[in-house]
Amino acid sequence: MKKITLIIIVINSFILQSQNKKDFLKTYTFEEVEVLHKQNPKPILVYIHTEWCKFCFGMEKNTFKNKKVIQTINKQFYFVKLNAENKKAITFLNKKFIYKPTGINTGIHELANELASKNNRISYPTVTKLNSNFEIEFQKVGYLNSKDFIQILK
């Protein structure tokens, strides 16, 4: 009898857990986006951030946890997170982008510079939308709450 009760409890917990499954934001690498884009062309949304940026942290904790934001991005875009201080080389559109040191412990990735620069300046966070031809359609600099983020996606 105890075994049956235990089995029922375990099964119920799995059922409840699967029903409470939260939506998650699908993220891709630039390499994955190139392959997927050939099969199913969609605009690309690139979120350029750093580890030390408090506004970036706020967007990740709030904006990118919002169910409506997650559903909109997952349905309409390929979403790529790019740490502007990533030291790994990235190949995108047959070009290799690398990290460029600017000081002793500072630097910026060439691809982040390419996608987030405005008037030769870069600020974090920056959201860049690439159209289906991989051209920059818009850039939005600064913290965006869920409501504002959904507005700019429309």
N, CA and C atoms as an extended XYZ file, in Angstrom:
462
Properties=species:S:1:pos:R:3:atomname:S:1:resname:S:1:resid:I:1 pbc="F F F"
N         0.810       -1.190        0.000 N   MET     1
C         0.000        0.000        0.000 CA  MET     1
C         0.865        1.271        0.000 C   MET     1
N         1.952        1.247        0.783 N   LYS     2
C         2.846        2.394        0.844 CA  LYS     2
C         3.514        2.633       -0.504 C   LYS     2
N         3.867        1.545       -1.211 N   LYS     3
C         4.495        1.677       -2.523 CA  LYS     3
C         3.544        2.335       -3.524 C   LYS     3
N         2.292        1.923       -3.503 N   ILE     4
C         1.298        2.479       -4.428 CA  ILE     4
C         1.087        3.965       -4.144 C   ILE     4
N         1.001        4.319       -2.877 N   THR     5
C         0.842        5.723       -2.498 CA  THR     5
C         2.043        6.540       -2.954 C   THR     5
N         3.230        6.009       -2.752 N   LEU     6
C         4.450        6.688       -3.173 CA  LEU     6
C         4.478        6.870       -4.689 C   LEU     6
N         4.117        5.846       -5.429 N   ILE     7
C         4.095        5.924       -6.892 CA  ILE     7
C         3.092        6.986       -7.351 C   ILE     7
N         1.927        7.020       -6.737 N   ILE     8
C         0.910        8.018       -7.095 CA  ILE     8
C         1.419        9.429       -6.821 C   ILE     8
N         2.078        9.624       -5.694 N   ILE     9
C         2.629       10.943       -5.347 CA  ILE     9
C         3.681       11.356       -6.367 C   ILE     9
N         4.561       10.452       -6.729 N   VAL    10
C         5.618       10.755       -7.706 CA  VAL    10
C         5.008       11.112       -9.063 C   VAL    10
N         4.042       10.316       -9.521 N   ILE    11
C         3.399       10.573      -10.813 CA  ILE    11
C         2.685       11.928      -10.792 C   ILE    11
N         1.983       12.220       -9.726 N   ASN    12
C         1.296       13.508       -9.609 CA  ASN    12
C         2.270       14.674       -9.616 C   ASN    12
N         3.396       14.509       -8.971 N   SER    13
C         4.378       15.596       -8.954 CA  SER    13
C         4.943       15.847      -10.349 C   SER    13
N         5.162       14.783      -11.126 N   PHE    14
C         5.624       14.956      -12.504 CA  PHE    14
C         4.566       15.646      -13.353 C   PHE    14
N         3.320       15.271      -13.173 N   ILE    15
C         2.226       15.892      -13.928 CA  ILE    15
C         2.122       17.374      -13.590 C   ILE    15
N         2.169       17.701      -12.307 N   LEU    16
C         2.081       19.098      -11.893 CA  LEU    16
C         3.277       19.896      -12.381 C   LEU    16
N         4.449       19.295      -12.340 N   GLN    17
C         5.654       19.988      -12.776 CA  GLN    17
C         5.587       20.280      -14.266 C   GLN    17
N         5.113       19.332      -15.057 N   SER    18
C         5.041       19.560      -16.500 CA  SER    18
C         3.990       20.612      -16.838 C   SER    18
N         2.928       20.726      -16.035 N   GLN    19
C         1.910       21.738      -16.271 CA  GLN    19
C         2.405       23.127      -15.886 C   GLN    19
N         3.317       23.209      -14.936 N   ASN    20
C         3.843       24.489      -14.486 CA  ASN    20
C         5.107       24.904      -15.234 C   ASN    20
N         5.421       24.203      -16.290 N   LYS    21
C         6.636       24.491      -17.033 CA  LYS    21
C         6.605       25.928      -17.551 C   LYS    21
N         7.615       26.688      -17.242 N   LYS    22
C         7.666       28.085      -17.661 CA  LYS    22
C         8.171       28.179      -19.093 C   LYS    22
N         7.732       29.247      -19.751 N   ASP    23
C         8.264       29.530      -21.082 CA  ASP    23
C         9.722       29.932      -20.918 C   ASP    23
N        10.528       29.555      -21.878 N   PHE    24
C        11.923       29.972      -21.827 CA  PHE    24
C        12.298       30.629      -23.142 C   PHE    24
N        13.229       31.554      -23.066 N   LEU    25
C        13.685       32.304      -24.222 CA  LEU    25
C        14.694       31.471      -24.992 C   LEU    25
N        14.387       31.181      -26.237 N   LYS    26
C        15.294       30.399      -27.083 CA  LYS    26
C        16.395       31.327      -27.581 C   LYS    26
N        17.634       30.958      -27.278 N   THR    27
C        18.765       31.744      -27.757 CA  THR    27
C        19.598       30.895      -28.706 C   THR    27
N        20.229       31.562      -29.635 N   TYR    28
C        21.022       30.893      -30.657 CA  TYR    28
C        22.390       31.553      -30.752 C   TYR    28
N        23.324       30.843      -31.359 N   THR    29
C        24.618       31.430      -31.695 CA  THR    29
C        24.504       32.021      -33.095 C   THR    29
N        25.457       32.834      -33.465 N   PHE    30
C        25.445       33.396      -34.817 CA  PHE    30
C        25.567       32.301      -35.868 C   PHE    30
N        26.360       31.292      -35.565 N   GLU    31
C        26.537       30.181      -36.499 CA  GLU    31
C        25.219       29.424      -36.690 C   GLU    31
N        24.488       29.191      -35.592 N   GLU    32
C        23.199       28.500      -35.683 CA  GLU    32
C        22.188       29.323      -36.475 C   GLU    32
N        22.195       30.618      -36.265 N   VAL    33
C        21.253       31.494      -36.957 CA  VAL    33
C        21.461       31.431      -38.467 C   VAL    33
N        22.701       31.404      -38.899 N   GLU    34
C        22.959       31.328      -40.343 CA  GLU    34
C        22.353       30.072      -40.955 C   GLU    34
N        22.502       28.948      -40.277 N   VAL    35
C        21.966       27.675      -40.775 CA  VAL    35
C        20.436       27.699      -40.739 C   VAL    35
N        19.866       28.101      -39.602 N   LEU    36
C        18.411       28.136      -39.451 CA  LEU    36
C        17.763       29.121      -40.419 C   LEU    36
N        18.439       30.222      -40.654 N   HIS    37
C        17.902       31.265      -41.533 CA  HIS    37
C        17.727       30.761      -42.966 C   HIS    37
N        18.586       29.858      -43.383 N   LYS    38
C        18.461       29.288      -44.730 CA  LYS    38
C        17.200       28.440      -44.847 C   LYS    38
N        16.847       27.764      -43.761 N   GLN    39
C        15.658       26.910      -43.751 CA  GLN    39
C        14.382       27.711      -43.524 C   GLN    39
N        14.456       28.703      -42.652 N   ASN    40
C        13.289       29.492      -42.281 CA  ASN    40
C        13.727       30.929      -41.996 C   ASN    40
N        13.723       31.795      -43.006 N   PRO    41
C        14.176       33.176      -42.798 CA  PRO    41
C        13.295       33.943      -41.812 C   PRO    41
N        13.935       34.533      -40.820 N   LYS    42
C        13.278       35.386      -39.828 CA  LYS    42
C        14.261       36.492      -39.470 C   LYS    42
N        13.756       37.621      -38.995 N   PRO    43
C        14.679       38.657      -38.502 CA  PRO    43
C        15.456       38.141      -37.286 C   PRO    43
N        16.580       38.768      -37.044 N   ILE    44
C        17.448       38.376      -35.936 CA  ILE    44
C        17.490       39.513      -34.926 C   ILE    44
N        17.304       39.171      -33.679 N   LEU    45
C        17.373       40.142      -32.607 CA  LEU    45
C        18.641       39.843      -31.810 C   LEU    45
N        19.536       40.823      -31.753 N   VAL    46
C        20.807       40.638      -31.051 CA  VAL    46
C        20.813       41.544      -29.818 C   VAL    46
N        21.040       40.923      -28.676 N   TYR    47
C        21.109       41.640      -27.405 CA  TYR    47
C        22.578       41.732      -27.020 C   TYR    47
N        23.144       42.936      -27.097 N   ILE    48
C        24.561       43.148      -26.799 CA  ILE    48
C        24.664       43.680      -25.371 C   ILE    48
N        25.452       42.988      -24.555 N   HIS    49
C        25.525       43.281      -23.125 CA  HIS    49
C        26.933       43.035      -22.611 C   HIS    49
N        27.138       43.340      -21.328 N   THR    50
C        28.377       42.985      -20.633 CA  THR    50
C        27.999       42.364      -19.290 C   THR    50
N        28.972       41.749      -18.653 N   GLU    51
C        28.738       41.125      -17.346 CA  GLU    51
C        28.586       42.163      -16.230 C   GLU    51
N        29.215       43.321      -16.383 N   TRP    52
C        29.242       44.317      -15.312 CA  TRP    52
C        28.108       45.348      -15.402 C   TRP    52
N        27.348       45.328      -16.463 N   CYS    53
C        26.312       46.340      -16.709 CA  CYS    53
C        25.059       46.075      -15.878 C   CYS    53
N        24.734       47.009      -14.981 N   LYS    54
C        23.573       46.812      -14.107 CA  LYS    54
C        22.258       46.902      -14.878 C   LYS    54
N        22.210       47.685      -15.948 N   PHE    55
C        20.995       47.767      -16.757 CA  PHE    55
C        20.791       46.475      -17.556 C   PHE    55
N        21.890       45.879      -18.010 N   CYS    56
C        21.822       44.582      -18.700 CA  CYS    56
C        21.278       43.528      -17.739 C   CYS    56
N        21.797       43.530      -16.538 N   PHE    57
C        21.355       42.586      -15.514 CA  PHE    57
C        19.857       42.749      -15.253 C   PHE    57
N        19.406       43.997      -15.186 N   GLY    58
C        17.995       44.279      -14.967 CA  GLY    58
C        17.122       43.760      -16.097 C   GLY    58
N        17.571       43.920      -17.328 N   MET    59
C        16.791       43.409      -18.462 CA  MET    59
C        16.706       41.895      -18.430 C   MET    59
N        17.813       41.247      -18.082 N   GLU    60
C        17.808       39.783      -18.038 CA  GLU    60
C        16.926       39.267      -16.902 C   GLU    60
N        16.889       39.976      -15.790 N   LYS    61
C        16.094       39.555      -14.636 CA  LYS    61
C        14.608       39.865      -14.810 C   LYS    61
N        14.297       40.917      -15.554 N   ASN    62
C        12.912       41.362      -15.662 CA  ASN    62
C        12.348       41.206      -17.082 C   ASN    62
N        12.858       41.967      -18.010 N   THR    63
C        12.308       42.009      -19.369 CA  THR    63
C        12.318       40.644      -20.032 C   THR    63
N        13.457       39.958      -19.979 N   PHE    64
C        13.573       38.679      -20.679 CA  PHE    64
C        12.963       37.513      -19.905 C   PHE    64
N        12.332       37.793      -18.770 N   LYS    65
C        11.589       36.774      -18.022 CA  LYS    65
C        10.082       36.937      -18.227 C   LYS    65
N         9.684       38.029      -18.879 N   ASN    66
C         8.276       38.300      -19.123 CA  ASN    66
C         7.714       37.334      -20.170 C   ASN    66
N         6.594       36.710      -19.839 N   LYS    67
C         6.010       35.678      -20.702 CA  LYS    67
C         5.672       36.206      -22.096 C   LYS    67
N         5.110       37.398      -22.166 N   LYS    68
C         4.733       37.970      -23.467 CA  LYS    68
C         5.969       38.292      -24.314 C   LYS    68
N         7.020       38.803      -23.673 N   VAL    69
C         8.278       39.085      -24.375 CA  VAL    69
C         8.858       37.784      -24.926 C   VAL    69
N         8.890       36.768      -24.088 N   ILE    70
C         9.437       35.470      -24.486 CA  ILE    70
C         8.665       34.909      -25.673 C   ILE    70
N         7.353       34.924      -25.591 N   GLN    71
C         6.533       34.377      -26.671 CA  GLN    71
C         6.721       35.157      -27.969 C   GLN    71
N         6.786       36.475      -27.889 N   THR    72
C         6.961       37.309      -29.081 CA  THR    72
C         8.307       37.045      -29.735 C   THR    72
N         9.368       37.031      -28.937 N   ILE    73
C        10.700       36.794      -29.493 CA  ILE    73
C        10.785       35.400      -30.098 C   ILE    73
N        10.351       34.384      -29.357 N   ASN    74
C        10.451       33.004      -29.848 CA  ASN    74
C         9.677       32.801      -31.148 C   ASN    74
N         8.556       33.478      -31.301 N   LYS    75
C         7.710       33.296      -32.482 CA  LYS    75
C         8.240       34.057      -33.702 C   LYS    75
N         8.739       35.271      -33.491 N   GLN    76
C         9.034       36.153      -34.618 CA  GLN    76
C        10.513       36.325      -34.956 C   GLN    76
N        11.418       35.905      -34.065 N   PHE    77
C        12.836       36.224      -34.251 CA  PHE    77
C        13.740       35.044      -33.920 C   PHE    77
N        14.970       35.166      -34.388 N   TYR    78
C        16.067       34.376      -33.854 CA  TYR    78
C        16.751       35.323      -32.875 C   TYR    78
N        16.936       34.880      -31.641 N   PHE    79
C        17.477       35.731      -30.584 CA  PHE    79
C        18.892       35.311      -30.247 C   PHE    79
N        19.815       36.276      -30.297 N   VAL    80
C        21.222       36.017      -30.006 CA  VAL    80
C        21.672       36.959      -28.894 C   VAL    80
N        22.286       36.384      -27.856 N   LYS    81
C        22.882       37.182      -26.791 CA  LYS    81
C        24.373       37.281      -27.082 C   LYS    81
N        24.879       38.496      -27.110 N   LEU    82
C        26.296       38.712      -27.396 CA  LEU    82
C        26.942       39.508      -26.277 C   LEU    82
N        27.831       38.850      -25.546 N   ASN    83
C        28.623       39.533      -24.532 CA  ASN    83
C        29.693       40.326      -25.269 C   ASN    83
N        29.673       41.636      -25.133 N   ALA    84
C        30.583       42.511      -25.869 CA  ALA    84
C        32.044       42.298      -25.494 C   ALA    84
N        32.279       41.603      -24.370 N   GLU    85
C        33.650       41.347      -23.938 CA  GLU    85
C        34.041       39.879      -24.090 C   GLU    85
N        33.260       39.160      -24.889 N   ASN    86
C        33.543       37.753      -25.181 CA  ASN    86
C        34.871       37.654      -25.940 C   ASN    86
N        35.735       36.765      -25.492 N   LYS    87
C        37.060       36.659      -26.106 CA  LYS    87
C        37.140       35.595      -27.197 C   LYS    87
N        36.043       34.880      -27.434 N   LYS    88
C        36.037       33.844      -28.464 CA  LYS    88
C        35.751       34.454      -29.831 C   LYS    88
N        36.441       33.957      -30.837 N   ALA    89
C        36.188       34.404      -32.208 CA  ALA    89
C        34.812       33.904      -32.655 C   ALA    89
N        34.138       34.723      -33.436 N   ILE    90
C        32.818       34.369      -33.965 CA  ILE    90
C        32.857       34.547      -35.479 C   ILE    90
N        32.443       33.516      -36.177 N   THR    91
C        32.341       33.611      -37.624 CA  THR    91
C        30.882       33.839      -37.974 C   THR    91
N        30.637       34.927      -38.703 N   PHE    92
C        29.275       35.289      -39.091 CA  PHE    92
C        29.328       35.901      -40.480 C   PHE    92
N        28.505       35.369      -41.369 N   LEU    93
C        28.440       35.821      -42.759 CA  LEU    93
C        29.821       35.756      -43.430 C   LEU    93
N        30.483       34.648      -43.210 N   ASN    94
C        31.799       34.359      -43.801 CA  ASN    94
C        32.892       35.328      -43.370 C   ASN    94
N        32.719       35.980      -42.249 N   LYS    95
C        33.736       36.879      -41.720 CA  LYS    95
C        34.034       36.483      -40.283 C   LYS    95
N        35.301       36.488      -39.923 N   LYS    96
C        35.708       36.139      -38.565 CA  LYS    96
C        35.871       37.421      -37.746 C   LYS    96
N        35.130       37.487      -36.640 N   PHE    97
C        35.187       38.622      -35.724 CA  PHE    97
C        35.907       38.176      -34.458 C   PHE    97
N        36.813       39.037      -33.968 N   ILE    98
C        37.609       38.678      -32.787 CA  ILE    98
C        37.515       39.760      -31.709 C   ILE    98
N        37.970       39.401      -30.539 N   TYR    99
C        38.061       40.315      -29.412 CA  TYR    99
C        39.269       41.213      -29.617 C   TYR    99
N        39.090       42.505      -29.417 N   LYS   100
C        40.179       43.472      -29.563 CA  LYS   100
C        40.450       44.141      -28.216 C   LYS   100
N        41.595       43.850      -27.601 N   PRO   101
C        41.932       44.515      -26.330 CA  PRO   101
C        42.093       46.026      -26.528 C   PRO   101
N        41.621       46.785      -25.544 N   THR   102
C        41.777       48.237      -25.590 CA  THR   102
C        42.595       48.751      -24.414 C   THR   102
N        42.994       47.846      -23.539 N   GLY   103
C        43.763       48.195      -22.354 CA  GLY   103
C        44.212       46.920      -21.673 C   GLY   103
N        44.638       47.030      -20.430 N   ILE   104
C        45.152       45.868      -19.710 CA  ILE   104
C        44.069       44.805      -19.511 C   ILE   104
N        42.958       45.167      -18.951 N   ASN   105
C        41.871       44.209      -18.731 CA  ASN   105
C        40.584       44.652      -19.414 C   ASN   105
N        40.707       45.373      -20.491 N   THR   106
C        39.521       45.859      -21.193 CA  THR   106
C        39.627       45.548      -22.676 C   THR   106
N        38.486       45.547      -23.312 N   GLY   107
C        38.446       45.315      -24.740 CA  GLY   107
C        37.011       45.144      -25.197 C   GLY   107
N        36.868       44.969      -26.492 N   ILE   108
C        35.535       44.802      -27.057 CA  ILE   108
C        35.608       43.846      -28.244 C   ILE   108
N        34.582       43.078      -28.384 N   HIS   109
C        34.505       42.150      -29.504 CA  HIS   109
C        34.143       42.932      -30.763 C   HIS   109
N        34.803       42.611      -31.860 N   GLU   110
C        34.547       43.319      -33.120 CA  GLU   110
C        33.077       43.243      -33.546 C   GLU   110
N        32.455       42.109      -33.326 N   LEU   111
C        31.066       41.959      -33.732 CA  LEU   111
C        30.142       42.837      -32.886 C   LEU   111
N        30.436       42.958      -31.599 N   ALA   112
C        29.655       43.848      -30.731 CA  ALA   112
C        29.824       45.288      -31.205 C   ALA   112
N        31.029       45.642      -31.551 N   ASN   113
C        31.300       46.990      -32.050 CA  ASN   113
C        30.540       47.245      -33.347 C   ASN   113
N        30.511       46.253      -34.195 N   GLU   114
C        29.822       46.351      -35.485 CA  GLU   114
C        28.304       46.509      -35.307 C   GLU   114
N        27.734       45.795      -34.346 N   LEU   115
C        26.275       45.768      -34.196 CA  LEU   115
C        25.709       46.792      -33.209 C   LEU   115
N        26.555       47.311      -32.332 N   ALA   116
C        26.033       48.204      -31.290 CA  ALA   116
C        26.562       49.631      -31.368 C   ALA   116
N        27.477       49.907      -32.260 N   SER   117
C        28.038       51.265      -32.340 CA  SER   117
C        27.066       52.233      -33.005 C   SER   117
N        26.980       53.406      -32.391 N   LYS   118
C        26.224       54.521      -32.947 CA  LYS   118
C        27.103       55.741      -32.801 C   LYS   118
N        27.411       56.394      -33.911 N   ASN   119
C        28.299       57.556      -33.893 CA  ASN   119
C        29.642       57.216      -33.240 C   ASN   119
N        30.165       56.046      -33.566 N   ASN   120
C        31.451       55.548      -33.051 CA  ASN   120
C        31.475       55.376      -31.540 C   ASN   120
N        30.304       55.244      -30.913 N   ARG   121
C        30.201       55.003      -29.478 CA  ARG   121
C        29.354       53.766      -29.263 C   ARG   121
N        29.619       53.087      -28.165 N   ILE   122
C        28.838       51.908      -27.832 CA  ILE   122
C        28.350       52.028      -26.398 C   ILE   122
N        27.089       51.684      -26.196 N   SER   123
C        26.491       51.710      -24.866 CA  SER   123
C        25.805       50.375      -24.622 C   SER   123
N        25.653       50.054      -23.357 N   TYR   124
C        25.031       48.781      -22.988 CA  TYR   124
C        23.827       49.024      -22.109 C   TYR   124
N        22.833       48.216      -22.255 N   PRO   125
C        22.630       47.217      -23.304 CA  PRO   125
C        22.186       47.867      -24.612 C   PRO   125
N        22.398       47.167      -25.696 N   THR   126
C        21.896       47.575      -27.002 CA  THR   126
C        21.175       46.384      -27.615 C   THR   126
N        20.009       46.654      -28.158 N   VAL   127
C        19.260       45.637      -28.891 CA  VAL   127
C        19.290       46.049      -30.355 C   VAL   127
N        19.778       45.148      -31.195 N   THR   128
C        19.884       45.406      -32.626 CA  THR   128
C        19.038       44.395      -33.374 C   THR   128
N        18.247       44.901      -34.295 N   LYS   129
C        17.432       44.013      -35.132 CA  LYS   129
C        18.040       43.970      -36.528 C   LYS   129
N        18.319       42.745      -36.971 N   LEU   130
C        18.796       42.534      -38.332 CA  LEU   130
C        17.633       41.992      -39.154 C   LEU   130
N        17.428       42.570      -40.343 N   ASN   131
C        16.343       42.056      -41.177 CA  ASN   131
C        16.761       40.745      -41.826 C   ASN   131
N        15.915       40.194      -42.664 N   SER   132
C        16.216       38.887      -43.256 CA  SER   132
C        17.376       38.927      -44.251 C   SER   132
N        17.855       40.125      -44.587 N   ASN   133
C        19.063       40.256      -45.422 CA  ASN   133
C        20.300       40.538      -44.573 C   ASN   133
N        20.165       40.386      -43.265 N   PHE   134
C        21.242       40.608      -42.296 CA  PHE   134
C        21.713       42.071      -42.260 C   PHE   134
N        20.807       42.979      -42.548 N   GLU   135
C        21.104       44.410      -42.478 CA  GLU   135
C        20.501       44.962      -41.193 C   GLU   135
N        21.189       45.938      -40.589 N   ILE   136
C        20.680       46.538      -39.357 CA  ILE   136
C        19.431       47.343      -39.684 C   ILE   136
N        18.336       46.943      -39.055 N   GLU   137
C        17.060       47.627      -39.252 CA  GLU   137
C        16.846       48.687      -38.179 C   GLU   137
N        17.226       48.373      -36.944 N   PHE   138
C        17.196       49.379      -35.887 CA  PHE   138
C        18.107       48.962      -34.745 C   PHE   138
N        18.488       49.965      -33.944 N   GLN   139
C        19.261       49.756      -32.719 CA  GLN   139
C        18.562       50.531      -31.612 C   GLN   139
N        18.427       49.915      -30.471 N   LYS   140
C        17.834       50.586      -29.316 CA  LYS   140
C        18.806       50.447      -28.154 C   LYS   140
N        19.231       51.571      -27.634 N   VAL   141
C        20.212       51.594      -26.563 CA  VAL   141
C        19.519       51.851      -25.230 C   VAL   141
N        19.959       51.133      -24.197 N   GLY   142
C        19.471       51.369      -22.847 CA  GLY   142
C        18.489       50.322      -22.370 C   GLY   142
N        18.138       50.448      -21.109 N   TYR   143
C        17.222       49.516      -20.463 CA  TYR   143
C        15.831       49.648      -21.071 C   TYR   143
N        15.218       48.506      -21.349 N   LEU   144
C        13.842       48.478      -21.840 CA  LEU   144
C        13.019       47.587      -20.929 C   LEU   144
N        11.925       48.112      -20.391 N   ASN   145
C        11.047       47.250      -19.617 CA  ASN   145
C        10.222       46.412      -20.591 C   ASN   145
N         9.451       45.490      -20.087 N   SER   146
C         8.695       44.555      -20.930 CA  SER   146
C         7.749       45.269      -21.883 C   SER   146
N         7.026       46.247      -21.368 N   LYS   147
C         6.049       46.976      -22.197 CA  LYS   147
C         6.738       47.700      -23.353 C   LYS   147
N         7.812       48.426      -23.067 N   ASP   148
C         8.548       49.146      -24.100 CA  ASP   148
C         9.195       48.184      -25.095 C   ASP   148
N         9.687       47.074      -24.590 N   PHE   149
C        10.357       46.093      -25.453 CA  PHE   149
C         9.364       45.524      -26.468 C   PHE   149
N         8.181       45.185      -26.002 N   ILE   150
C         7.158       44.644      -26.904 CA  ILE   150
C         6.753       45.694      -27.933 C   ILE   150
N         6.674       46.963      -27.514 N   GLN   151
C         6.332       48.040      -28.442 CA  GLN   151
C         7.344       48.158      -29.577 C   GLN   151
N         8.636       48.077      -29.260 N   ILE   152
C         9.629       48.232      -30.321 CA  ILE   152
C         9.684       47.000      -31.227 C   ILE   152
N         9.226       45.867      -30.736 N   LEU   153
C         9.212       44.664      -31.569 CA  LEU   153
C         8.089       44.692      -32.602 C   LEU   153
N         7.079       45.504      -32.348 N   LYS   154
C         5.945       45.612      -33.283 CA  LYS   154
C         6.305       46.467      -34.407 C   LYS   154
